[in-house]
Amino acid sequence: MINFGGTEEKVVTREEFSLEKAREVLSKETIAIIGYGVQGPGQALNLRDNGMNVIVGQRSPSKSWDKAVADGFVPGETLFSIEEAAERGTIIQYLLSDAAQIAIWPTLKPYLTEGKALYFSHGFGITYKERTGIIAPKNIDVILAAPKGSGTSLRRLFLEGKGLNSSYAIDQDFTGRAYERVIALGIGIGSGYLFETNFKREVYSDLTGERGTLMGAIAGIFEAQYDLLRRRGHSPSEAFNETVEELTQSLMPLVAENGMDWMYANCSTTAQRGALDWKNKFRDAVAPVFEELYDSVASGEEAQRSIDSNSQADYREKLEVELTELRESEMWQTGKAVRALRPEKNKAEANA
């Protein structure tokens, strides 16, 4: 148990549950990674490099199949169709997108035979099962290990000898081994430490975070400040540097190292005073938006919107239009130019 801000939480560290123990727990398991898109490559490669028996199930032909081959998975040996990988696997890591999980579920379900484990890295499919149709058989383990970041970050930190923190949850423990299985997998994929949750809390916090401070809110705040500075006569370079570059390259690393108070203490007294004076104004302004967001997640509205939009045949074409608009905006074209002017070391890190 670890004390976080006065609240005790169950946490598992690498010291408590070593990699050697994880290898022992998983020594007789075949881990089938279903899907090789966002989370699949990082988790598969980390598990493989940590000595676990990993195979990949992916549709062919596809870009993801080709990526798996490029990453060293061999067709017919460690790379199979989704059906064959699911049949061979004793642990099925279901790492397709939420929409793809819904579509592939009827194909996968017959291979979830007694004693197997069904593993997720997102609680969406199980939490919203009335909407997704993903209802697991009762005679298997259903577990979750959710890295708090992208698969790319998980892999990058692993290669640097670091770890990305993950949550873990157990929805069904048919075998009596669900706990040791999920913790061993969490250690195997490269978690820094694992903290306990459940499927519902994971998906509620994840959807709120993605739409909030991790992506949606921060992008909106960037745009609001950048647009204000441009309207008030500041150049694109100045507006971008004061909005994005200083935050991402200077201040956030300080927060990551020692916390917000430490970052404040290492800025000018003028910056400190202004930040403290305006912090509560911004908090109070956005608090109602976060309440609305969380209610939308809890009611299932956000899940249904994702299901409806992501299942459309032309979804990716529509998405590309939106992303192109974002990419070609003045702010992010300025950002591209700013990144190109960084010193070579920083530039390589930013483009990695």
N, C-alpha and C positions, 0 to 999 in steps of 0.2 A: 504494500500500500504506500502511495506517495501523497504528500499533502500539497495540493494545488490551491493557493490562495485561501487556505483554511478549510478546504474540502478534501476528504480522503478519497482517492481513486485507486482502483486496481490496475497496476501497471506491470508489464513483464519486460525485463531488460535482457540484453545479450549475456550479461553476467549470470543471471538466474537461469536462463534457458540457452545453453551454448549452441553453437553451430554443430558441434560434434553430437550433442543430444538430438538436434533436429535431424541430422543425417541418420541417426539410429532409429528414430521414430518413423522416418519415411523410407527406410532401407528396403522394405518389401512392397512399396507402393509404386505405381506407374502414374505419373502426373500428366494428364492430358490437358493441354492448353487449347481451348476452343476459341478461336478468333485471334488474329495476329495484327491488330490495328493499333489502338492507343495504349492499352495496358499490357497486351499480350507479349510484345517483344521484350520489354524490360523485365517482366516477371519470369518469362521463359529463360532468358539468357542468364539472369542472376541465379535462378534455381539450378540451371545446368552447370554454371561455373562453380556453384557451391557443392557439386557432386551428387545432385538428385537425378533420378531417372525421369527425364522429361521428353514428351512427344508433343507434336503440334497437330491440331485438326483445323484444316482451312479449305475453303472452296478453291478449285482450280479449273480453269486459269483465272488468276487474279493477281493484282499488284502485291497483295499481302502474301500470297503463296510464293511469289518471286522473292520477296523480302526475306521470308523464312529460309528459302534456299540460300540466299546470299549470306544469311547469318549462320549457316552451317548445318541446318536441319536437312536430312537426306530423305528424299521421297522413297517410300517403301520401307524405310528403317526408323526414322524418327519424325517423318512428315507424312501425314495421311489425310484422307477425306475426313470430314467431321464425323461421319458415321463410324468409320473404322477406328479413329482415335478414341471416340467415346466408348466403343466396345472394349478396346484394349485398356483404357484407363481405369484405375481404382479410385482416383481422385479426379473429378472433372472440374477444371477451372473455367467457369463460364464467363469469358471476358469479351464477348461481343458487345456492340452498342446496345442500349436499351431497346431500340426498335428492332434490331436484328435478333436479340434474345427472344422477343415475342414471336417473330417469324419462324425461327429455327426450333422453338420449343417442341412442337409435335414430332420433329425429327429426332431430337435428343432424348426425349423422355423414355422411350423404350429401352435405352441403354443404361438407365439408372437402376441397376439391379441391386438386390439386397446387400447391404454392407458398404456400398460405395459412399463417397462423399461428394456432395455438390457444393462447389466453392464459388463465391461471388466477391467482387471488389466494390460493389455498390448495392445498396439495399432496395433499389427501385423495383425490380421484378417481383420480389417476395412481398414487400410492403404493400404494393398496389396490385396484389394478385387478382383481385376482382376485375381490374382493368386490363391486366397483362395476360391472364390465363396461366401464369407460371405457378402451378401448385405442385410441390414436390411430393413424391411418394413417401409414405410414412416409414418405410424400412431402410432409409438412408440417413446419413448425417448431412445437415445443411449448415454451412459455415461461411464466415466472411472475414477477409482481411483487406482493409481498404487503405492503401498508401495515401498520405495527405499531400498529393502532388501528382503530376503527370508521369506516365511510364518513362518518358524521356528523362525526367529529373531523377526518377528511381534508378535508372541505369547509370546515369552520369555520376551520381553520388556514390553508387556501388563501386564504380571504377576508380573513384578517388579515395576509396577506403572509408567512406562515410555511410550514413544511413538516413532514410526518410521515414519519419514516424508514421505509424499505421494504427488504425482502430481494428478491433476484432470483435466478432460476435458469433454466438451459437444459436441457431434457430431450432435445430433438431439434433439430439444426441442419441441416435439409435444404437450405435455400437458401444457406447461408453468411452470411446476414444476421440470424440469430437474436439475436446479441449487440446489434447496433445497434438492432434492433427493440425488444427488451425494455428497454434502457436509455432509449431515446427515450420509450417508453410510461411508464416509471417517472418520468422527469422531467415528462412531460405530465400525469400524474395528481396531481402536486404533492408528490413525495417530497422530504424534506430532503436525504437522501443515500441511496444504495443500497449494500447489502452483499451479498456473494456467499454463496449457499447451494446446496442441491439440493432436489428435491421432498421426499425422505424427511426430511431434517433440518428442513425448514420445517414439515412436518406434525407431526413428533414434538415439536418445541419449542412449536408453537402449541397442540396439544392439551394438553400438559403445563402450559403457561402459563395457558390458560383454566381448567383444573381446579385449578390451583395459585394462585399469588400474584395473578393478574389478576382472578379471580372467585371460584372455589370456596373456596380457602383463606382469602382475606381475608373473605369473607362468614361463613365458619365461625368465624373468630377474633373478628369483630365480635359474633356471637351469644354466644359463650362469655364474653367480657368483659362485655357488656351484662347478660346473665343473672346473672352473678356479682354485679355491683354492685347489681342490683335485689334479689337474695336477701339481700344484706347491708344493705339498708335505704336505699339511695340512690334519689332520685327519678328518674323517667323522663328528665327534662331533663338532670339531672346525669350520669346513666349514658350518655346518647347523646352529650352534648358531650365527655365524657372518652374515649369509644370511637371516635366517627366524626368529629364536627364539627372537633375540634382537629386530627385527622390530615389530613383532606381540605382544610380551609381554611387551616391554618397551617403544618403541618410538611412535608407532601408538596411544596408549592410550593418550600420551601427545599431539599429534596432535589433537585428538578428543576433548580433554579438552579445548585447547586454541589456536590451530592453529600451522602452521609450524614454524612461526617465534619464537613462545614461546618455541617450542620443541628445535629449534636451540639454543636459549638463555640458555637453561637448559642442554646443552651438553658441553663437553670440548672445549676450544678455538681451539685446533687442529682439532677436529671434525667439528666445525663451519667453519673454514677456508677451509678445504678440501671439505666440502659439497657445499659451495658457489662457489668454484672454478670449481667444476665438474658438478654442476647442469645444467648449460647452454649447456655443451657438450652433456650430455645425452638428454636434450630437443631437441637440434638441430639434434641429430642422429635419434631420433624416430619420429620427426615431419612428415617426408615424409611417414612413415608407417601409421600414423594416417590419413593423407590425403587420402592415398589409401584405408584405411579401411572405412572412411566415404563415399567416392565415391561409394564403393561397396555396402554399406547399402542403399544409396540414389538411386542407379540404380535398386535396387531390386535383385541384384545378391546374396546377403547374404540370403535374404528371400527365393529365389528359391532353394538355396543349402540346406537350412533347410527343406523346404517342400519335396524336392526330397529324402534326406537322411532319414528323420524321418518317412516317409511314407513307407519305405521298410519293408517287412515282418520280415527280420532278423536284423533290426536296433538295437534292444536292445542287441542281442548277439554280434554284432560288437562293440557296445559301451562298453560292459563289457570287451572285449578284450583290448580296449584302456585304460580303467580305471584301469584294472589289471596291465597293463604295467606301468602306472603312480604310482600306489600304491606300486608295488614291486621294483621300482627303488631304488638305494642305498640311494638317498637323502631322500625319504619319508619313507623308512624303518628306517633310522636314526632318522627322525622326530618322528616316533612312539616311539622309544626308549627314545628320549629326553623328550617327553610328559609324559612318564611313571615315569620319575625322578622328575617331578615337585612336589612341596609341595601339600598336599592333597587338599587344597581349590582350588588352581589353576587347579589341575588335574580334579576336578569335574566340574569346569566351562568349561574347554576345551572339555570335553566329553559330556557336556549337549546338 
